[in-house]
Protein backbone atom coordinates (compact mmCIF):
# COMPACT_ATOMS: atom_id res chain seq x y z
CA UNK A 1 0.00 0.00 0.00
CA UNK A 2 1.35 3.42 -0.92
CA UNK A 3 2.30 5.71 1.93
CA UNK A 4 -0.42 8.25 1.01
CA UNK A 5 -3.02 5.46 1.12
CA UNK A 6 -1.66 4.41 4.50
CA UNK A 7 -2.08 7.97 5.78
CA UNK A 8 -5.67 8.00 4.57
CA UNK A 9 -6.24 4.72 6.42
CA UNK A 10 -4.66 6.21 9.55
CA UNK A 11 -6.96 9.22 9.31
CA UNK A 12 -9.91 6.83 9.09
CA UNK A 13 -8.62 4.99 12.18
CA UNK A 14 -8.53 8.29 14.08
CA UNK A 15 -12.20 8.70 13.15
CA UNK A 16 -12.93 5.21 14.48
CA UNK A 17 -11.08 6.13 17.66
CA UNK A 18 -13.27 9.19 18.06
CA UNK A 19 -16.43 7.11 17.60
CA UNK A 20 -15.18 4.56 20.15
CA UNK A 21 -14.45 7.35 22.65
CA UNK A 22 -18.03 8.61 22.21
CA UNK A 23 -19.35 5.11 22.77
CA UNK A 24 -17.32 4.85 25.99
CA UNK A 25 -18.59 8.27 27.12
CA UNK A 26 -22.20 7.26 26.52
CA UNK A 27 -21.80 3.90 28.25
CA UNK A 28 -20.18 5.61 31.27
CA UNK A 29 -23.02 8.15 31.49
CA UNK A 30 -25.65 5.40 31.24
CA UNK A 31 -23.92 3.29 33.90
CA UNK A 32 -25.28 5.41 36.76
CA UNK A 33 -28.84 4.38 35.94
CA UNK A 34 -28.25 0.69 35.25
CA UNK A 35 -29.18 -2.21 37.46
CA UNK A 36 -26.30 -4.16 38.94
CA UNK A 37 -26.79 -7.21 36.69
CA UNK A 38 -26.91 -5.09 33.54
CA UNK A 39 -23.83 -3.18 34.64
CA UNK A 40 -22.00 -6.44 35.37
CA UNK A 41 -22.83 -7.59 31.83
CA UNK A 42 -21.47 -4.32 30.41
CA UNK A 43 -18.31 -4.68 32.48
CA UNK A 44 -17.78 -8.21 31.15
CA UNK A 45 -18.40 -7.10 27.56
CA UNK A 46 -16.00 -4.17 27.78
CA UNK A 47 -13.40 -6.28 29.60
CA UNK A 48 -13.51 -8.87 26.80
CA UNK A 49 -13.34 -6.13 24.16
CA UNK A 50 -10.39 -4.49 25.92
CA UNK A 51 -8.63 -7.85 26.14
CA UNK A 52 -9.16 -8.45 22.42
CA UNK A 53 -7.89 -4.93 21.59
CA UNK A 54 -4.83 -5.49 23.77
CA UNK A 55 -4.16 -8.72 21.89
CA UNK A 56 -4.51 -6.92 18.53
CA UNK A 57 -2.12 -4.23 19.78
CA UNK A 58 0.41 -6.88 20.74
CA UNK A 59 0.10 -8.54 17.35
CA UNK A 60 0.47 -5.19 15.61
CA UNK A 61 3.60 -4.39 17.58
CA UNK A 62 5.03 -7.87 16.98
CA UNK A 63 4.29 -7.68 13.24
CA UNK A 64 5.88 -4.26 12.83
CA UNK A 65 8.80 -4.64 15.25
CA UNK A 66 11.34 -3.94 12.52
CA UNK A 67 9.47 -0.80 11.46
CA UNK A 68 8.40 0.84 14.74
CA UNK A 69 10.52 2.51 17.33
CA UNK A 70 11.57 0.42 20.31
CA UNK A 71 9.78 2.83 22.61
CA UNK A 72 6.36 1.81 21.22
CA UNK A 73 7.20 -1.82 21.87
CA UNK A 74 8.19 -0.89 25.43
CA UNK A 75 4.97 1.09 25.93
CA UNK A 76 2.89 -1.84 24.71
CA UNK A 77 4.69 -4.24 27.03
CA UNK A 78 4.33 -1.91 30.03
CA UNK A 79 0.64 -1.34 29.22
CA UNK A 80 -0.03 -5.07 29.12
CA UNK A 81 1.67 -5.51 32.49
CA UNK A 82 -0.35 -2.64 33.95
CA UNK A 83 -3.66 -4.01 32.66
CA UNK A 84 -2.88 -7.50 33.99
CA UNK A 85 -2.03 -6.07 37.44
CA UNK A 86 -5.17 -3.93 37.59
CA UNK A 87 -7.36 -6.88 36.59
CA UNK A 88 -5.65 -9.08 39.16
CA UNK A 89 -6.28 -6.48 41.86
CA UNK A 90 -9.92 -6.10 40.83
CA UNK A 91 -10.57 -9.82 41.04
CA UNK A 92 -8.86 -10.05 44.43
CA UNK A 93 -10.82 -7.09 45.80
CA UNK A 94 -14.18 -8.43 44.61
CA UNK A 95 -13.99 -10.97 47.38
CA UNK A 96 -14.05 -8.19 49.97
CA UNK A 97 -17.54 -7.49 51.26
CA UNK A 98 -16.75 -4.87 53.89
CA UNK A 99 -18.48 -1.57 52.98
CA UNK A 100 -15.46 0.54 53.91
CA UNK A 101 -13.17 -1.61 51.77
CA UNK A 102 -15.66 -1.48 48.90
CA UNK A 103 -15.69 2.31 49.11
CA UNK A 104 -11.87 2.46 49.04
CA UNK A 105 -11.90 0.09 46.07
CA UNK A 106 -14.37 2.38 44.29
CA UNK A 107 -12.12 5.37 44.99
CA UNK A 108 -9.12 3.52 43.55
CA UNK A 109 -11.08 2.55 40.45
CA UNK A 110 -12.09 6.20 39.93
CA UNK A 111 -8.44 7.23 40.25
CA UNK A 112 -7.42 4.48 37.81
CA UNK A 113 -10.09 5.60 35.36
CA UNK A 114 -8.83 9.18 35.53
CA UNK A 115 -5.27 8.08 34.76
CA UNK A 116 -6.45 5.75 31.97
CA UNK A 117 -8.35 8.63 30.36
CA UNK A 118 -5.28 10.87 30.56
CA UNK A 119 -3.18 8.06 29.06
CA UNK A 120 -5.68 7.63 26.23
CA UNK A 121 -5.76 11.38 25.62
CA UNK A 122 -1.99 11.41 25.43
CA UNK A 123 -2.04 8.44 23.06
CA UNK A 124 -4.46 10.31 20.78
CA UNK A 125 -2.17 13.35 20.79
CA UNK A 126 0.79 11.12 19.89
CA UNK A 127 -1.20 9.41 17.14
CA UNK A 128 -2.11 12.76 15.63
CA UNK A 129 1.50 13.93 15.84
CA UNK A 130 2.77 10.72 14.20
CA UNK A 131 0.23 10.94 11.35
CA UNK A 132 1.08 14.59 10.67
CA UNK A 133 4.81 13.89 10.94
CA UNK A 134 4.41 11.01 8.47
CA UNK A 135 2.67 13.34 6.02
CA UNK A 136 5.43 15.91 6.41
CA UNK A 137 8.07 13.22 5.76
CA UNK A 138 6.19 12.12 2.63
CA UNK A 139 6.03 15.71 1.39
CA UNK A 140 9.73 16.21 2.03
CA UNK A 141 10.58 12.95 0.25
CA UNK A 142 8.51 13.99 -2.76
CA UNK A 143 10.14 17.41 -2.78
CA UNK A 144 13.63 15.89 -2.67
CA UNK A 145 12.75 13.41 -5.41
CA UNK A 146 11.60 16.24 -7.65
CA UNK A 147 14.92 18.05 -7.45
C-alpha atoms as one frame of an Amber mdcrd trajectory, in Angstrom:
protein
   0.000   0.000   0.000   1.353   3.422  -0.925   2.300   5.714   1.932  -0.418
   8.246   1.008  -3.015   5.462   1.124  -1.663   4.415   4.502  -2.078   7.969
   5.781  -5.667   8.001   4.572  -6.237   4.724   6.420  -4.660   6.212   9.551
  -6.956   9.215   9.314  -9.907   6.832   9.087  -8.618   4.987  12.181  -8.527
   8.287  14.082 -12.199   8.698  13.151 -12.925   5.212  14.481 -11.081   6.126
  17.665 -13.268   9.191  18.056 -16.430   7.113  17.600 -15.180   4.562  20.153
 -14.448   7.347  22.651 -18.032   8.612  22.209 -19.348   5.105  22.772 -17.319
   4.850  25.989 -18.587   8.265  27.117 -22.195   7.256  26.518 -21.796   3.902
  28.253 -20.181   5.609  31.272 -23.022   8.148  31.489 -25.652   5.403  31.242
 -23.923   3.291  33.903 -25.281   5.408  36.759 -28.840   4.383  35.945 -28.255
   0.685  35.248 -29.182  -2.208  37.457 -26.296  -4.157  38.937 -26.794  -7.206
  36.692 -26.913  -5.086  33.536 -23.827  -3.183  34.643 -22.002  -6.443  35.374
 -22.831  -7.585  31.829 -21.473  -4.317  30.405 -18.312  -4.677  32.477 -17.779
  -8.209  31.149 -18.403  -7.099  27.557 -16.003  -4.173  27.776 -13.397  -6.281
  29.603 -13.515  -8.866  26.797 -13.336  -6.126  24.158 -10.387  -4.488  25.923
  -8.626  -7.848  26.142  -9.159  -8.446  22.415  -7.888  -4.933  21.594  -4.834
  -5.491  23.768  -4.157  -8.721  21.891  -4.508  -6.917  18.530  -2.122  -4.231
  19.782   0.411  -6.876  20.744   0.103  -8.541  17.353   0.470  -5.186  15.607
   3.605  -4.385  17.576   5.031  -7.874  16.975   4.289  -7.682  13.239   5.877
  -4.264  12.831   8.797  -4.639  15.247  11.337  -3.943  12.518   9.465  -0.800
  11.464   8.398   0.840  14.735  10.518   2.506  17.333  11.571   0.415  20.306
   9.779   2.833  22.612   6.359   1.809  21.223   7.200  -1.816  21.875   8.193
  -0.890  25.428   4.971   1.087  25.929   2.886  -1.836  24.708   4.685  -4.239
  27.031   4.326  -1.909  30.032   0.644  -1.335  29.224  -0.034  -5.074  29.118
   1.666  -5.505  32.488  -0.347  -2.643  33.952  -3.661  -4.013  32.657  -2.880
  -7.496  33.994  -2.031  -6.073  37.445  -5.166  -3.932  37.592  -7.355  -6.876
  36.588  -5.646  -9.083  39.161  -6.284  -6.482  41.855  -9.920  -6.103  40.826
 -10.567  -9.823  41.042  -8.859 -10.047  44.433 -10.823  -7.088  45.798 -14.180
  -8.430  44.611 -13.989 -10.971  47.384 -14.053  -8.189  49.973 -17.535  -7.493
  51.261 -16.749  -4.873  53.890 -18.477  -1.571  52.984 -15.461   0.535  53.913
 -13.170  -1.609  51.766 -15.657  -1.477  48.901 -15.688   2.311  49.113 -11.875
   2.461  49.038 -11.900   0.086  46.065 -14.372   2.380  44.288 -12.124   5.373
  44.987  -9.121   3.518  43.551 -11.079   2.547  40.445 -12.090   6.196  39.927
  -8.439   7.230  40.250  -7.416   4.483  37.806 -10.094   5.601  35.358  -8.825
   9.183  35.525  -5.266   8.076  34.758  -6.445   5.750  31.968  -8.355   8.626
  30.361  -5.277  10.866  30.559  -3.182   8.058  29.060  -5.684   7.630  26.226
  -5.755  11.376  25.623  -1.986  11.410  25.434  -2.043   8.435  23.058  -4.456
  10.309  20.776  -2.166  13.352  20.790   0.790  11.115  19.893  -1.204   9.411
  17.141  -2.115  12.764  15.630   1.503  13.928  15.843   2.768  10.725  14.199
   0.228  10.941  11.351   1.075  14.588  10.673   4.814  13.892  10.938   4.414
  11.012   8.469   2.671  13.340   6.016   5.428  15.912   6.412   8.070  13.222
   5.765   6.192  12.122   2.630   6.026  15.713   1.388   9.733  16.215   2.034
  10.584  12.947   0.251   8.510  13.989  -2.764  10.141  17.405  -2.781  13.633
  15.890  -2.674  12.747  13.413  -5.411  11.599  16.241  -7.651  14.917  18.050
  -7.447
